[in-house]
Amino acid sequence: MSMESRVTELEVKLSYAEDMIDSLNKALFRQQKQLDLLQEQFTLLHRQMRENAEPVGETLNPRDEIPPHY
């Protein structure tokens, strides 16, 4: 194999590697954006749950509840 063909083969492999790195970088960027969005949604959901939760110690009195057979 001549030196020129070896260099050409290396250039082709480098080109494929650069394309693969670019593709992986774009995928990683999209995933990070999705993770950021999910984290924001989770934080909002957690905040809503805390705001709507009954405070500890202020649960309903069992005498105020309707028995299950009614």
LUMVOVO-565116 format. One line per field, with one value per residue: residue number from 1; x negated, y, z negated of N, C-alpha, C in turn. Coordinates in steps of 0.2 Angstrom, whole numbers, padded with zeros to 4 digits. Each point is the difference from the previous one (the first is absolute). Layout:
! LUMVOVO-565116
k	c(NUM	...) .
n_xx	c(X	...) .
n_yy	c(Y	...) .
n_zz	c(Z	...) .
ca_xx	c(X	...) .
ca_yy	c(Y	...) .
ca_zz	c(Z	...) .
c_xx	c(X	...) .
c_yy	c(Y	...) .
c_zz	c(Z	...) .
! end
This chain:
! LUMVOVO-565116
k	c(1	2	3	4	5	6	7	8	9	10	11	12	13	14	15	16	17	18	19	20	21	22	23	24	25	26	27	28	29	30	31	32	33	34	35	36	37	38	39	40	41	42	43	44	45	46	47	48	49	50	51	52	53	54	55	56	57	58	59	60	61	62	63	64	65	66	67	68	69	70) .
n_xx	c(-0004	0002	-0004	0001	0000	-0005	-0003	0002	-0002	-0006	0000	0002	-0004	-0005	0002	0001	-0006	-0001	0002	-0003	-0006	0001	0001	-0005	-0003	0003	-0001	-0006	-0001	0003	-0004	-0005	0002	0001	-0006	-0002	0004	-0002	-0006	0001	0003	-0005	-0004	0003	0000	-0006	-0001	0004	-0003	-0006	0002	0002	-0006	0003	0000	-0006	0004	0002	-0001	0005	0004	-0002	0002	-0004	-0003	0002	0003	-0004	0004	-0001) .
n_yy	c(-0006	0005	0004	0001	-0006	-0001	0006	-0001	-0006	0003	0003	-0005	-0004	0005	0000	-0007	0001	0005	-0004	-0006	0004	0002	-0006	-0003	0005	0000	-0006	0001	0004	-0004	-0005	0005	0003	-0007	-0001	0006	-0002	-0007	0002	0005	-0004	-0004	0005	0002	-0006	0000	0006	-0002	-0006	0003	0004	-0005	-0001	-0004	0005	-0002	-0004	0001	-0007	-0003	0002	-0006	0004	0004	-0006	0000	-0004	-0005	-0002	0006) .
n_zz	c(0000	0005	-0001	0006	0001	-0003	0002	0006	-0002	-0003	0005	0004	-0003	0001	0006	0000	-0003	0004	0005	-0003	-0001	0006	0003	-0003	0002	0006	0000	-0003	0004	0004	-0002	0000	0006	0002	-0002	0002	0005	0000	-0001	0004	0004	-0002	0001	0005	0002	-0002	0002	0006	0000	-0001	0005	0004	-0003	-0004	-0004	-0002	-0002	0006	-0001	0004	-0004	-0002	-0005	0004	0001	0006	-0003	0002	-0005	-0001) .
ca_xx	c(0004	-0004	0000	0006	0007	0000	0002	0007	0004	0001	0004	0007	0002	0001	0006	0005	0000	0002	0008	0003	0000	0005	0007	0001	0000	0007	0005	-0001	0003	0007	0002	-0001	0006	0006	-0001	0001	0007	0002	-0002	0004	0007	0000	0000	0007	0004	-0002	0003	0007	0002	-0001	0005	0007	0000	0003	-0005	0000	0004	0007	0004	0007	0002	0004	0008	0003	0000	0006	-0002	0000	0007	0005) .
ca_yy	c(0006	0006	0005	0004	-0004	-0001	0006	0000	-0004	0003	0006	-0002	-0002	0006	0003	-0004	0001	0006	0000	-0003	0004	0006	-0003	-0002	0006	0002	-0004	0002	0007	0000	-0003	0004	0004	-0004	-0001	0006	0001	-0004	0002	0006	-0003	-0003	0005	0003	-0005	-0001	0006	-0001	-0005	0003	0005	-0003	-0005	0002	0000	-0006	0002	0003	-0005	-0001	-0004	-0006	0000	0004	-0003	-0005	-0007	-0003	-0003	0005) .
ca_zz	c(0000	0000	-0006	0002	-0001	-0008	-0002	0002	-0004	-0006	0001	0000	-0007	-0004	0002	-0003	-0007	-0001	0001	-0005	-0006	0000	-0001	-0007	-0004	0001	-0004	-0007	-0001	0000	-0006	-0006	0000	-0003	-0008	-0003	0000	-0005	-0007	-0001	-0001	-0006	-0006	0000	-0003	-0007	-0003	-0001	-0005	-0007	-0001	-0001	-0006	-0006	-0005	-0005	-0007	0002	0004	-0002	-0006	0002	-0002	0005	0006	0001	0000	0006	0002	0002) .
c_xx	c(-0005	0001	0006	0007	0001	0003	0007	0005	0001	0004	0007	0002	0001	0006	0006	0000	0002	0008	0003	0000	0005	0007	0001	0000	0007	0005	-0001	0003	0008	0002	-0001	0006	0006	-0001	0002	0007	0004	-0001	0005	0007	0000	0000	0007	0005	-0001	0003	0007	0002	-0001	0006	0006	0000	0003	-0006	0000	0003	0006	0004	0007	0001	0004	0007	0003	0001	0007	-0002	0001	0007	0005	0000) .
c_yy	c(0006	0005	0005	-0003	0000	0007	0001	-0004	0003	0007	-0002	-0002	0006	0004	-0003	0001	0007	0001	-0003	0004	0006	-0003	-0001	0007	0003	-0004	0001	0007	-0001	-0004	0004	0005	-0003	-0001	0006	0002	-0004	0002	0006	-0003	-0004	0005	0003	-0005	-0001	0006	0000	-0005	0003	0005	-0003	-0006	0002	0001	-0005	0002	0003	-0004	0001	-0004	-0006	0000	0005	-0004	-0005	-0007	-0003	-0003	0005	0002) .
c_zz	c(0000	-0005	0002	-0001	-0008	-0002	0002	-0004	-0007	0000	0000	-0007	-0005	0002	-0003	-0008	-0002	0001	-0006	-0007	0001	-0001	-0008	-0004	0001	-0005	-0007	-0001	0000	-0007	-0006	0000	-0003	-0007	-0003	0000	-0005	-0007	-0002	-0001	-0007	-0006	0000	-0003	-0007	-0004	-0001	-0005	-0007	-0002	-0002	-0005	-0006	-0005	-0005	-0007	0001	0004	-0003	-0006	0003	-0001	0006	0006	0000	0000	0007	0002	0002	0007) .
! end
